[in-house]
Amino acid sequence: QQTNNPAPIPSNDAQDYTGPFTTEYLYAMCSQNDTVSREKCDYYLQGLLYGLNVQKSMQQKGMAICLPDMTPETARLRILQFIEAATGGKPSSNKDGGNWMAFMGLAAGNVCK
């Protein structure tokens, strides 16, 4: 259902990602024509698509991932700890993609039983 109310314009600072990620915010972020909003939308959708595709692939291999509830901050810390452990504290020595390392950092220890 379309309304005549203009969508709110997302701000450009890091505070965008705190609080609930509402449908209204997603629509506003992806419907704006400015470069910053469009990039945020693209990054969000790239991450979403990557995650869904990897989850499907892992499930087809019998290794579905069941994540516990976690905040973005908890996810961030888990990913950083995984990268530090996997690289011996030298992330530049690892040639895997960042998206794969982020997935592995969250998936480690969370294969569905």
SELUMBA-900793 format. One record per atom (N, C-alpha, C): atom name; residue number from 0; x, y, z; residue in three letters. Coordinates in Angstrom, 3 decimals, m for minus. Layout:
  site  pos        px        py        pz  code
    CA  NUM         X         Y         Z   ala
...
This chain:
  site  pos        px        py        pz  code
     N    0     0.850    m1.171     0.000   gln
    CA    0     0.000     0.000     0.000   gln
     C    0     0.893     1.230     0.000   gln
     N    1     0.722     2.092    m0.954   gln
    CA    1     1.550     3.285    m1.081   gln
     C    1     0.865     4.446    m0.387   gln
     N    2     1.660     5.264     0.281   thr
    CA    2     1.137     6.455     0.933   thr
     C    2     1.747     7.673     0.282   thr
     N    3     1.183     8.822     0.572   asn
    CA    3     1.730    10.070     0.043   asn
     C    3     2.732    10.703     0.983   asn
     N    4     3.004    10.038     2.098   asn
    CA    4     3.969    10.570     3.048   asn
     C    4     5.376    10.324     2.529   asn
     N    5     6.230    11.339     2.542   pro
    CA    5     7.603    11.121     2.084   pro
     C    5     8.344    10.204     3.054   pro
     N    6     9.204     9.358     2.526   ala
    CA    6    10.001     8.465     3.365   ala
     C    6    11.052     9.283     4.093   ala
     N    7    11.380     8.907     5.337   pro
    CA    7    12.433     9.636     6.052   pro
     C    7    13.771     9.425     5.371   pro
     N    8    14.597    10.434     5.400   ile
    CA    8    15.915    10.345     4.787   ile
     C    8    16.902     9.863     5.844   ile
     N    9    17.605     8.748     5.580   pro
    CA    9    18.577     8.261     6.556   pro
     C    9    19.725     9.251     6.710   pro
     N   10    20.252     9.364     7.924   ser
    CA   10    21.398    10.242     8.134   ser
     C   10    22.658     9.523     7.676   ser
     N   11    23.730    10.260     7.544   asn
    CA   11    24.972     9.701     7.011   asn
     C   11    25.961     9.284     8.089   asn
     N   12    25.599     9.343     9.359   asp
    CA   12    26.569     8.995    10.387   asp
     C   12    26.400     7.555    10.849   asp
     N   13    27.350     7.084    11.644   ala
    CA   13    27.373     5.684    12.073   ala
     C   13    26.176     5.322    12.940   ala
     N   14    25.485     6.292    13.481   gln
    CA   14    24.342     6.023    14.342   gln
     C   14    23.172     5.400    13.596   gln
     N   15    23.219     5.360    12.267   asp
    CA   15    22.144     4.758    11.481   asp
     C   15    21.814     3.348    11.940   asp
     N   16    22.794     2.607    12.398   tyr
    CA   16    22.632     1.180    12.628   tyr
     C   16    22.318     0.823    14.070   tyr
     N   17    21.886     1.768    14.867   thr
    CA   17    21.456     1.449    16.221   thr
     C   17    19.942     1.427    16.252   thr
     N   18    19.400     0.656    17.155   gly
    CA   18    17.944     0.576    17.264   gly
     C   18    17.358    m0.360    16.231   gly
     N   19    16.052    m0.367    16.135   pro
    CA   19    15.398    m1.306    15.217   pro
     C   19    15.635    m0.945    13.759   pro
     N   20    15.730    m1.960    12.948   phe
    CA   20    15.880    m1.782    11.495   phe
     C   20    14.492    m2.002    10.905   phe
     N   21    13.749    m0.940    10.791   thr
    CA   21    12.345    m1.031    10.396   thr
     C   21    12.180    m1.101     8.879   thr
     N   22    11.011    m1.548     8.458   thr
    CA   22    10.669    m1.551     7.037   thr
     C   22    10.759    m0.140     6.489   thr
     N   23    10.292     0.825     7.263   glu
    CA   23    10.329     2.222     6.840   glu
     C   23    11.764     2.672     6.583   glu
     N   24    12.683     2.286     7.480   tyr
    CA   24    14.077     2.674     7.311   tyr
     C   24    14.676     2.004     6.069   tyr
     N   25    14.405     0.700     5.892   leu
    CA   25    14.913    m0.008     4.720   leu
     C   25    14.407     0.648     3.441   leu
     N   26    13.121     0.950     3.403   tyr
    CA   26    12.542     1.587     2.217   tyr
     C   26    13.187     2.946     1.966   tyr
     N   27    13.342     3.720     3.029   ala
    CA   27    13.950     5.050     2.881   ala
     C   27    15.385     4.936     2.373   ala
     N   28    16.138     4.022     2.950   met
    CA   28    17.536     3.862     2.581   met
     C   28    17.667     3.439     1.117   met
     N   29    16.808     2.555     0.668   cys
    CA   29    16.935     2.009    m0.687   cys
     C   29    16.192     2.810    m1.748   cys
     N   30    15.346     3.745    m1.335   ser
    CA   30    14.587     4.511    m2.333   ser
     C   30    15.180     5.891    m2.600   ser
     N   31    16.124     6.320    m1.790   gln
    CA   31    16.753     7.620    m1.993   gln
     C   31    17.696     7.558    m3.183   gln
     N   32    17.886     8.666    m3.846   asn
    CA   32    18.765     8.705    m5.012   asn
     C   32    20.155     9.246    m4.724   asn
     N   33    20.425     9.601    m3.463   asp
    CA   33    21.763    10.112    m3.161   asp
     C   33    22.746     8.946    m3.036   asp
     N   34    23.995     9.217    m3.299   thr
    CA   34    25.038     8.192    m3.343   thr
     C   34    25.196     7.469    m2.010   thr
     N   35    25.205     8.186    m0.906   val
    CA   35    25.427     7.567     0.401   val
     C   35    24.305     6.582     0.739   val
     N   36    23.055     6.989     0.561   ser
    CA   36    21.934     6.093     0.853   ser
     C   36    21.967     4.875    m0.062   ser
     N   37    22.247     5.093    m1.326   arg
    CA   37    22.277     3.977    m2.287   arg
     C   37    23.400     3.008    m1.942   arg
     N   38    24.561     3.521    m1.519   glu
    CA   38    25.665     2.641    m1.123   glu
     C   38    25.301     1.827     0.106   glu
     N   39    24.659     2.459     1.082   lys
    CA   39    24.231     1.731     2.285   lys
     C   39    23.265     0.630     1.908   lys
     N   40    22.326     0.917     1.028   cys
    CA   40    21.367    m0.078     0.568   cys
     C   40    22.105    m1.211    m0.140   cys
     N   41    23.013    m0.872    m1.032   asp
    CA   41    23.767    m1.882    m1.773   asp
     C   41    24.567    m2.775    m0.826   asp
     N   42    25.243    m2.179     0.151   tyr
    CA   42    26.030    m2.973     1.103   tyr
     C   42    25.135    m3.898     1.912   tyr
     N   43    24.012    m3.375     2.355   tyr
    CA   43    23.071    m4.204     3.119   tyr
     C   43    22.595    m5.379     2.273   tyr
     N   44    22.182    m5.099     1.038   leu
    CA   44    21.661    m6.158     0.171   leu
     C   44    22.751    m7.151    m0.230   leu
     N   45    23.971    m6.679    m0.457   gln
    CA   45    25.072    m7.593    m0.761   gln
     C   45    25.285    m8.564     0.390   gln
     N   46    25.288    m8.046     1.604   gly
    CA   46    25.471    m8.900     2.780   gly
     C   46    24.326    m9.883     2.957   gly
     N   47    23.116    m9.404     2.767   leu
    CA   47    21.947   m10.269     2.887   leu
     C   47    21.991   m11.390     1.857   leu
     N   48    22.252   m11.033     0.592   leu
    CA   48    22.316   m12.036    m0.470   leu
     C   48    23.441   m13.041    m0.232   leu
     N   49    24.587   m12.548     0.165   tyr
    CA   49    25.712   m13.447     0.444   tyr
     C   49    25.343   m14.419     1.559   tyr
     N   50    24.791   m13.894     2.636   gly
    CA   50    24.424   m14.748     3.763   gly
     C   50    23.404   m15.807     3.388   gly
     N   51    22.392   m15.410     2.643   leu
    CA   51    21.370   m16.374     2.227   leu
     C   51    21.946   m17.442     1.308   leu
     N   52    22.804   m17.038     0.377   asn
    CA   52    23.402   m18.010    m0.537   asn
     C   52    24.350   m18.976     0.172   asn
     N   53    25.142   m18.476     1.099   val
    CA   53    26.052   m19.355     1.840   val
     C   53    25.249   m20.297     2.725   val
     N   54    24.218   m19.799     3.378   gln
    CA   54    23.389   m20.657     4.224   gln
     C   54    22.773   m21.784     3.391   gln
     N   55    22.280   m21.468     2.207   lys
    CA   55    21.698   m22.487     1.326   lys
     C   55    22.754   m23.528     0.954   lys
     N   56    23.933   m23.066     0.597   ser
    CA   56    25.010   m23.970     0.223   ser
     C   56    25.399   m24.876     1.394   ser
     N   57    25.524   m24.310     2.567   met
    CA   57    25.890   m25.091     3.746   met
     C   57    24.793   m26.097     4.084   met
     N   58    23.546   m25.696     3.955   gln
    CA   58    22.434   m26.599     4.243   gln
     C   58    22.431   m27.770     3.255   gln
     N   59    22.705   m27.499     1.985   gln
    CA   59    22.764   m28.561     0.980   gln
     C   59    23.885   m29.553     1.270   gln
     N   60    24.911   m29.098     1.973   lys
    CA   60    26.030   m29.973     2.346   lys
     C   60    25.803   m30.628     3.705   lys
     N   61    24.604   m30.437     4.272   gly
    CA   61    24.288   m31.028     5.570   gly
     C   61    24.932   m30.306     6.735   gly
     N   62    25.287   m29.047     6.544   met
    CA   62    25.957   m28.270     7.585   met
     C   62    25.250   m26.933     7.809   met
     N   63    23.941   m26.994     7.998   ala
    CA   63    23.190   m25.755     8.228   ala
     C   63    23.684   m25.077     9.508   ala
     N   64    23.638   m23.765     9.507   ile
    CA   64    24.096   m22.969    10.644   ile
     C   64    22.884   m22.456    11.410   ile
     N   65    22.900   m22.647    12.729   cys
    CA   65    21.828   m22.166    13.607   cys
     C   65    22.428   m21.151    14.574   cys
     N   66    22.325   m19.895    14.221   leu
    CA   66    22.907   m18.854    15.068   leu
     C   66    22.047   m18.604    16.298   leu
     N   67    22.686   m18.408    17.438   pro
    CA   67    21.931   m17.967    18.613   pro
     C   67    21.573   m16.489    18.437   pro
     N   68    20.648   m15.997    19.224   asp
    CA   68    20.353   m14.565    19.198   asp
     C   68    21.620   m13.810    19.573   asp
     N   69    21.929   m12.784    18.804   met
    CA   69    23.084   m11.953    19.142   met
     C   69    22.881   m10.557    18.570   met
     N   70    23.486    m9.613    19.227   thr
    CA   70    23.426    m8.231    18.776   thr
     C   70    24.496    m8.017    17.702   thr
     N   71    24.380    m6.953    16.922   pro
    CA   71    25.455    m6.646    15.966   pro
     C   71    26.808    m6.474    16.660   pro
     N   72    26.806    m5.938    17.862   glu
    CA   72    28.073    m5.759    18.581   glu
     C   72    28.676    m7.108    18.957   glu
     N   73    27.852    m8.035    19.406   thr
    CA   73    28.341    m9.377    19.718   thr
     C   73    28.883   m10.037    18.458   thr
     N   74    28.174    m9.893    17.344   ala
    CA   74    28.632   m10.453    16.075   ala
     C   74    29.978    m9.848    15.678   ala
     N   75    30.103    m8.544    15.823   arg
    CA   75    31.353    m7.852    15.478   arg
     C   75    32.516    m8.406    16.292   arg
     N   76    32.303    m8.553    17.592   leu
    CA   76    33.371    m9.047    18.463   leu
     C   76    33.734   m10.497    18.149   leu
     N   77    32.731   m11.333    17.875   arg
    CA   77    32.999   m12.736    17.500   arg
     C   77    33.822   m12.807    16.219   arg
     N   78    33.476   m11.986    15.237   ile
    CA   78    34.201   m11.977    13.957   ile
     C   78    35.641   m11.536    14.170   ile
     N   79    35.830   m10.469    14.935   leu
    CA   79    37.189    m9.989    15.199   leu
     C   79    38.013   m11.040    15.941   leu
     N   80    37.409   m11.699    16.940   gln
    CA   80    38.126   m12.741    17.684   gln
     C   80    38.490   m13.911    16.769   gln
     N   81    37.571   m14.285    15.877   phe
    CA   81    37.844   m15.377    14.951   phe
     C   81    39.011   m15.015    14.030   phe
     N   82    38.982   m13.808    13.471   ile
    CA   82    40.048   m13.377    12.566   ile
     C   82    41.386   m13.332    13.299   ile
     N   83    41.392   m12.803    14.508   glu
    CA   83    42.639   m12.741    15.274   glu
     C   83    43.184   m14.138    15.548   glu
     N   84    42.288   m15.080    15.909   ala
    CA   84    42.729   m16.455    16.181   ala
     C   84    43.197   m17.148    14.898   ala
     N   85    42.465   m16.977    13.814   ala
    CA   85    42.795   m17.656    12.554   ala
     C   85    44.070   m17.117    11.912   ala
     N   86    44.401   m15.870    12.186   thr
    CA   86    45.560   m15.248    11.532   thr
     C   86    46.733   m15.034    12.477   thr
     N   87    46.597   m15.481    13.706   gly
    CA   87    47.662   m15.236    14.674   gly
     C   87    47.851   m13.754    14.937   gly
     N   88    46.762   m12.996    14.852   gly
    CA   88    46.822   m11.560    15.094   gly
     C   88    47.344   m10.757    13.912   gly
     N   89    47.471   m11.402    12.742   lys
    CA   89    47.967   m10.714    11.550   lys
     C   89    46.964   m10.878    10.412   lys
     N   90    45.862   m10.113    10.444   pro
    CA   90    44.829   m10.252     9.415   pro
     C   90    45.355   m10.083     7.991   pro
     N   91    46.403    m9.295     7.815   ser
    CA   91    46.935    m9.071     6.464   ser
     C   91    47.556   m10.337     5.878   ser
     N   92    47.850   m11.326     6.728   ser
    CA   92    48.450   m12.573     6.234   ser
     C   92    47.403   m13.519     5.654   ser
     N   93    46.125   m13.236     5.857   asn
    CA   93    45.052   m14.113     5.387   asn
     C   93    44.550   m13.647     4.039   asn
     N   94    44.433   m14.560     3.108   lys
    CA   94    44.004   m14.206     1.752   lys
     C   94    42.546   m14.590     1.470   lys
     N   95    41.816   m15.096     2.489   asp
    CA   95    40.394   m15.388     2.314   asp
     C   95    39.619   m14.085     2.215   asp
     N   96    38.457   m14.122     1.578   gly
    CA   96    37.603   m12.951     1.492   gly
     C   96    37.059   m12.574     2.858   gly
     N   97    36.885   m11.294     3.060   gly
    CA   97    36.333   m10.813     4.320   gly
     C   97    34.943   m11.363     4.590   gly
     N   98    34.147   m11.520     3.529   asn
    CA   98    32.795   m12.046     3.723   asn
     C   98    32.842   m13.489     4.218   asn
     N   99    33.792   m14.299     3.708   trp
    CA   99    33.934   m15.672     4.159   trp
     C   99    34.399   m15.724     5.616   trp
     N  100    35.348   m14.878     5.957   met
    CA  100    35.851   m14.866     7.335   met
     C  100    34.760   m14.409     8.306   met
     N  101    33.962   m13.440     7.892   ala
    CA  101    32.853   m12.997     8.753   ala
     C  101    31.856   m14.132     8.943   ala
     N  102    31.519   m14.835     7.846   phe
    CA  102    30.608   m15.972     7.947   phe
     C  102    31.179   m17.030     8.879   phe
     N  103    32.440   m17.389     8.695   met
    CA  103    33.057   m18.421     9.526   met
     C  103    33.133   m18.002    10.985   met
     N  104    33.392   m16.710    11.210   gly
    CA  104    33.443   m16.218    12.585   gly
     C  104    32.116   m16.382    13.314   gly
     N  105    31.032   m16.235    12.599   leu
    CA  105    29.707   m16.409    13.204   leu
     C  105    29.266   m17.873    13.209   leu
     N  106    29.640   m18.613    12.176   ala
    CA  106    29.206   m20.006    12.044   ala
     C  106    29.952   m20.955    12.983   ala
     N  107    31.191   m20.619    13.330   ala
    CA  107    32.019   m21.512    14.155   ala
     C  107    31.270   m21.890    15.442   ala
     N  108    31.102   m23.183    15.627   gly
    CA  108    30.430   m23.690    16.816   gly
     C  108    28.918   m23.605    16.771   gly
     N  109    28.364   m23.239    15.637   asn
    CA  109    26.914   m23.065    15.540   asn
     C  109    26.280   m23.896    14.430   asn
     N  110    26.873   m25.067    14.133   val
    CA  110    26.243   m25.965    13.163   val
     C  110    25.003   m26.560    13.824   val
     N  111    23.884   m26.581    13.093   cys
    CA  111    22.628   m27.118    13.640   cys
     C  111    22.803   m28.586    14.016   cys
     N  112    22.134   m28.971    15.095   lys
    CA  112    22.209   m30.377    15.531   lys
     C  112    20.905   m31.069    15.286   lys
